[in-house]
Amino acid sequence: MAQDETIISRDNAKLKFARSVRDGKERDFIFIEGTRLTEEAIRSNIEILDAFVSESASEKASSIIGKRCETAKVAAKAFDSITDTENSQGIVMIARRPETLVEEIDLGKGIVVFLNQINNPSNLGAVIRTAEAAGVSALITSADSTDAFSPKAVRASMGSCFRLPIVEGMTFDDAIDCGKQKGLISTAADINARESYTEIDWKKPRLLVFGSEAHGLTHRELDGIEQTIHIPMANLVESLNLAVSVGIILFEANRVRSSAFRRPAL
């Protein structure tokens, strides 16, 4: 396609492919929409394949993309057919899905988060962003969790999913066994736990396990966990949002670990 040519038909092959990626029909690719996520993708090492900009936003959007990949200008109605948000900023990218194998990451240092049966993509994305901010080594999701790279999860992660090592599709038992082999202490948040999250030794490498938003972990799963912790709460509140719970615990772990390994001033 000529550089100054505008796509006017929603039946264009590239737009059809973009919709398939958006709708989760192309497992090897991810859908990225909006100025902020585009900037995050360009700053990251992911492979960007295509970029689409609406006529109304073409100059600004093209300047963001620069020479990173080929950019196609799209007529307004045709562009609307590929968007996933109500008020699009006029820029969409298709990138190759980041793939991390468990063998490729160093699970023996720091904290690794394992999410079991997490069904809410916005919650999952928020956890990914929190995990990156708290300096975790990697994040693992179970085989029956939602897609960590769906459009909603990507937006909620605000680009952290482009950088944080994410291993998808592990069973609960495989994740626990993998942690043991790497010297990680399996540690789960459970409202019935005796120890508070502030009372354990966060200097030790851990596999931090969280269950589903609705049901938590089963009795069988908890039996396989080495240590359980809870977050003390006032006013008879029984539970917190998953991302909030993860944030509270991870930043306490980060505080303790940063203090323990900080070099004294000379």
ABEGO torsion letter per residue (X at the ends): XBAABBBABAABAAAAAAAAAAAGABAABBBBBEAAAAAAAAABABBBABBBBBAAAAAAAAAAAEAABBBBBBBAAAAAAABABABBAGBBBBBBBBBBBAAABBAABEBBBBBBGBABAAAAAAAAAAAAAAGBABBBBBAABBBAABAAAAAAAGGAAAABBBBBGBBAAAAAAAAAAAGBBBBBBBAABABBAAABBAABBBBBBBBBAAAEBBAAAAAABABBBBBBBBGGBABBBAAAAAAAAAAAAAAAAAAAABBBBX
